[in-house]
Amino acid sequence: MGEREIKYFAVGKPKKMTYGNGKEMNTGIKKEEVEVAFLARDGFFGDGVADLKNHGGLDRAVCIYPYEHYSMWENEFNTSLDCAAFGENLTVTNMLEHDIHIGDTFQLGNAVIQVTQGRIPCSTINKRTNIPTLLKRLVETGYTGYLCRVLEEGKVRKNSKLELLTSPKKKICVHDATMTLLHRHDDLDAMNRLLKVPELADEWQKKLRKRIEKTSTC
């Protein structure tokens, strides 16, 4: 695996976005590049979300998306994507969903972050990119990116390195976790394995337990 590098570092407060035929919505997906920002427990200073139910919170303080996926999507849809097109804070190299585990802990500048869950994308991505089927393809492939909690606050710079500090004993990669939640609704073994990872986001734990209970009683 090559060196992990931040290709794009972006934050942004919710603002109006025009999409389609002049429609408007309030969203935090359109972030702007910054050189430096302080990372607090609930996210970067200057960052924010509009949909507090489905975005944000301590387990979703930092959003990461692999840089390598950009060329894949651009080739598939014959388009050019803006930087941070998926609303991520960090666009990174050599950190694909198959290679990163739930519970992996990284030094990020002066801060320490821990991967908590895959990202569950929403239709705002279609509106942001003007690609009507992008959300469907993200869900199908599991190339959704992932989210992190903040274990130690600190300043982060655009040229900060991401150094792996610890990896959990129960290793489940982000891609397997995401595919389990999005697609393997009846796979009790996969869901139970994922629940054995204590670092998994609380919201995912609740969803899996509900699903297991429902599946077990059918």
N, C-alpha and C positions, 0 to 999 in steps of 0.2 A: 504493500500500500504506500502511495506517495505521501508527500507532505500535505497536511491539512492547511488550506489557505482560504481566507475570507476574500471572495471575489467582489462582494457588494455588502455594505453595511447600511441598513436603512431603518428609519423610524418615522412615525407620523401619527398625528392625531386624526380622528374621524373628520371627514369633510365631504362636501357634495361631489358626487361623481356623475357625469352625464354618460348615458349608454343607450344603445339601440336608437330609436327614432326620437331623440331629445328627451328621454326619460331621465329622472334624477333619483339618486338614493344617497343616504348618508352612510359612509363606510370608512373603515380604517385601512382598507387594502392598498390604497395608493400612498406608499411610503416614499420618502426621499433620502438620498444618500447623505450620510454624516461622516465626519472624521473621527469624532469621539462622542461617547455618551456614557452616563453613569447607569449601571445596571442595579436596580433595587429588587427587593423580593417580588414585587408585583410587575416587574418589567422595566424596560429602559425609560429614563426620563425623556419626555417628548414623544412617547409612543402611547397608543391607546386603541380601543376597539369600540365599535358602535353597538354591536349585538353582544351584550354582557352575558346572555344566557348560554350562547354557543361558543364564545371566544373569551380569552382573557382568564384571569384567576391565577393563583399561585402555582398550580401544576401546568399552566400554559403561559408562562411569563415570557418565554423566548421561542420564536418560531424559526426553524432552520429548513432550508431547501437545498438539495444537491445541485450544484452547478451543471453537472454532466447531463441532467435531464433536459436542460434548455435546448441543446442542439437536437436531441431526439424529438421533442415536441415541435420544434421549428421545421424539421424535415418532414414530419408526419403531416403537419397542417399547412406546409408551404407558406410560412409566415415568419415574421421577426418579432420576438417578444421583448418588451421593455425590461429593464433591470428591476428586480424585486417584483416581477409580474404576479407572483403567487402570494404577495403580501407578507413575505418572510422578512425577518430582521437580518438574518445572515444567509447569504448565498455562499455555499462552501464547496471546496473540492475534496475528493477522497473521503467522503462521509455518506456513502449510499445507504439506503434503508436496509439492504442485505448485510451490511458490514457493521452497523451500529446496533447496540442492544438496549433494551429497556433497562434503565439503571446505570448505564455508562455515565461516568462522571468526568467532566473536562475542566481544565483550567482555561479560562477565557479572559485574557488580559489579567486584571486584578481580581476578577470574579471567578466563582466556581459554579458550574451548572450541571444538572443531571437530567438525562433523557427520561421522560415520564410516559409518553404515549405517541402513537402515530397521529398525524393530523387528519381530522375528518373534514374534508373540503366541502364548501357549499357553492351554490350557483353564482355567487358574487364573482367567482373566478371566471366564469363564462362571460359575464358582463364586463369585467375588467379587461379581458383579452380579446373580446369580440369573437370568441370561438365557441359556438353553441354546444359542441359535443366534448369539450375539454374535461368538464367535470366527470362525465361518464367514463372517459378514458383514464382519468386519475383513479377513480374507484376500481375500475377493472384491473389496472396494473398494480395498484398499491403504491405507486410512486407519488405519494402525497406529501412527503416531508414529515417532520416530527416536531414535538414540543418539549420544552424543558422547564424545570423548576430551578430556582436560584438558591444554592446552598450558602454561598458567600457573596455579598454585595461588593461591587467595585467598579472601577473605570475600565471601559473597553474602547479600544481604538480600531480603526479600519485595518491596521496592519498587525493586530493582535494574533497570536498563534493559539490554536486549539490543541491542547496537550491532554491525552488520555491519562487520568489519574488512577481510576479504579474501574473495574468491570465486575458485574454481579456474579455470584456463584451460579444462580439459575439463569442461564444465557438463552434469551429469546430475542432474535433480531427484530428490529422495528417492522420490517416487511411482514414477517410471520404474524406478529401481533396485530398489525393493521388488517391483514387478510382474514385473520380469525374474527375480528370484530365486524368487519364489513360483509364477509361472505360465509363463514363457517358457523352458521347459526345453530346447527344441530350437532356440532362436533364437541361432545362433552370432554373428551380427552384434551383437545387443544385449548378449550376454555379453562379447564382446571389447571393445566400446565401454566397458562398465563397468569392465573390468580396466585400461583405460588411465587411470583416475583413481587416482593414487598414494595419495591420502588414504583410499581405501576400506579398511574394516576388514580385518585379516589373515584372519580367519575366513571372511569372504565371498570374499576372493581365492582361498583354498584350495578352497572349495566350487565356485566358478565354474570353476576350472582342472580340477578333477575331472570336472565335468559336461561341459566342452568336450572333454576327452579321451575320455570315454565316448561322446559324441554323434559325434565325428569318426571313431571306430572302428566305429560301427554300419553 
